[in-house]
Amino acid sequence: MKKKIVTPIILLVFLLGSMHLSGCGGASEKRSDHSYNKGTSQALMAGKDAITVKPKKGESGTMIAKVKKIAGTVANLWEYSLDEGKTWVEMDATSKGTTEITGLKPGSTIIVNNRPVLRKSKGTWLQSQPAIVL
């Protein structure tokens, strides 16, 4: 009898379900029902400033979000808010700890959330400090 080998790609697709993995940072859905566990978890061990959000050099209205590495992360879920967290725009998942957010209005304030997808589960949402879009 032959053994079936599950490749890492198939496993990642299984973990993420129907999530997009293009990593382009494009918005896919806007929602206002943002609820998540604010308790402690392995993901929160990354610290208070786990996510940094900075302007992309030479590109007005583009921000780069980066999350500190968390052991066991296989993908990252992202979302951002331009209205102090009242509504959230979901973005494509990435395989790395960075994403680019484009088409923002200079002078607006952005908050970015990241949720690591761990090997055996999803981590807790992490939230950035507010940042001004340049």
C-alpha positions as CSV (number, residue, x, y, z in Angstrom):
1,M,0.0,0.0,0.0
2,K,1.4,3.4,-1.0
3,K,1.5,6.2,1.6
4,K,0.1,9.6,0.8
5,I,2.4,12.5,1.3
6,V,0.8,15.8,2.1
7,T,2.9,18.6,0.7
8,P,3.4,21.9,2.7
9,I,1.3,23.8,0.1
10,I,-1.7,21.5,0.5
11,L,-1.4,21.7,4.2
12,L,-1.3,25.5,4.1
13,V,-4.3,25.7,1.8
14,F,-6.1,23.3,4.2
15,L,-5.3,25.6,7.2
16,L,-6.4,28.7,5.5
17,G,-9.5,27.4,3.8
18,S,-10.5,29.7,1.0
19,M,-8.1,32.6,2.0
20,H,-6.2,34.3,-0.8
21,L,-2.4,34.0,-0.7
22,S,-1.4,36.5,-3.3
23,G,0.2,38.8,-0.7
24,C,-0.5,41.9,-2.8
25,G,-2.1,43.7,0.1
26,G,-5.3,44.5,-1.8
27,A,-8.5,44.9,0.1
28,S,-11.0,42.1,-0.3
29,E,-13.9,42.9,2.1
30,K,-15.0,45.6,4.4
31,R,-16.8,44.7,7.6
32,S,-17.9,46.2,10.9
33,D,-18.5,43.1,13.0
34,H,-14.9,43.0,14.3
35,S,-14.8,40.8,17.3
36,Y,-11.8,38.8,18.6
37,N,-10.3,37.4,21.7
38,K,-8.3,40.1,23.5
39,G,-6.9,37.5,26.0
40,T,-3.3,36.4,26.2
41,S,-1.9,33.8,23.8
42,Q,1.4,32.7,22.3
43,A,0.9,35.5,19.7
44,L,0.7,38.2,22.3
45,M,4.1,37.2,23.6
46,A,5.5,39.2,20.7
47,G,5.0,42.4,22.8
48,K,3.1,45.6,22.8
49,D,4.7,46.9,19.6
50,A,4.5,43.6,17.7
51,I,3.3,45.4,14.5
52,T,5.0,48.4,12.9
53,V,3.3,50.5,10.3
54,K,5.5,52.9,8.3
55,P,5.1,54.9,5.0
56,K,6.7,53.3,1.9
57,K,9.6,55.5,0.8
58,G,8.8,57.5,-2.3
59,E,5.2,56.5,-2.5
60,S,2.5,58.8,-1.1
61,G,-0.5,56.9,0.2
62,T,1.3,53.6,0.6
63,M,2.1,52.0,4.0
64,I,4.1,48.9,4.9
65,A,3.0,46.8,7.9
66,K,5.5,44.4,9.5
67,V,4.9,42.0,12.4
68,K,7.5,40.5,14.6
69,K,8.2,36.9,13.9
70,I,6.2,34.4,16.0
71,A,7.5,30.8,16.2
72,G,5.3,28.4,14.3
73,T,3.7,30.9,12.0
74,V,2.9,29.5,8.5
75,A,0.8,32.5,7.3
76,N,-0.4,35.9,8.4
77,L,-4.0,37.3,8.2
78,W,-4.2,41.1,7.8
79,E,-6.9,43.9,8.1
80,Y,-6.8,47.6,8.6
81,S,-9.1,50.4,9.8
82,L,-9.2,54.1,8.8
83,D,-11.9,55.0,11.3
84,E,-10.4,54.1,14.7
85,G,-11.5,50.5,14.5
86,K,-15.2,51.0,13.7
87,T,-14.9,49.1,10.4
88,W,-12.2,46.8,9.1
89,V,-11.0,46.1,5.6
90,E,-9.8,42.5,5.3
91,M,-6.7,42.0,3.1
92,D,-5.1,39.0,1.4
93,A,-3.2,36.6,3.6
94,T,0.6,36.6,3.3
95,S,3.2,33.9,3.8
96,K,5.6,36.5,5.2
97,G,5.3,38.9,8.1
98,T,4.9,42.0,5.9
99,T,2.1,43.5,3.7
100,E,1.7,46.7,1.6
101,I,-1.4,48.8,1.9
102,T,-1.9,51.1,-1.1
103,G,-4.4,53.8,-2.2
104,L,-4.6,55.5,1.2
105,K,-5.4,59.2,1.6
106,P,-2.4,61.1,3.0
107,G,-3.2,62.6,6.4
108,S,-5.5,59.8,7.4
109,T,-4.9,57.6,10.4
110,I,-4.5,53.8,10.0
111,I,-4.6,50.9,12.4
112,V,-3.4,47.5,11.3
113,N,-4.3,44.1,12.8
114,N,-2.4,40.9,12.2
115,R,-3.4,37.3,13.1
116,P,-0.8,34.7,12.7
117,V,-1.9,31.3,11.4
118,L,0.1,28.8,13.5
119,R,0.9,25.2,12.5
120,K,-1.9,23.8,14.7
121,S,-4.2,26.8,15.2
122,K,-4.8,30.5,14.6
123,G,-3.1,33.0,17.0
124,T,-4.8,36.0,18.6
125,W,-5.2,39.2,16.7
126,L,-2.4,41.8,17.3
127,Q,-3.0,45.5,16.8
128,S,-0.6,48.2,15.7
129,Q,-0.4,51.7,17.2
130,P,-2.2,54.3,15.0
131,A,0.0,55.7,12.2
132,I,-0.5,58.7,10.0
133,V,-0.5,58.0,6.2
134,L,2.0,60.2,4.3
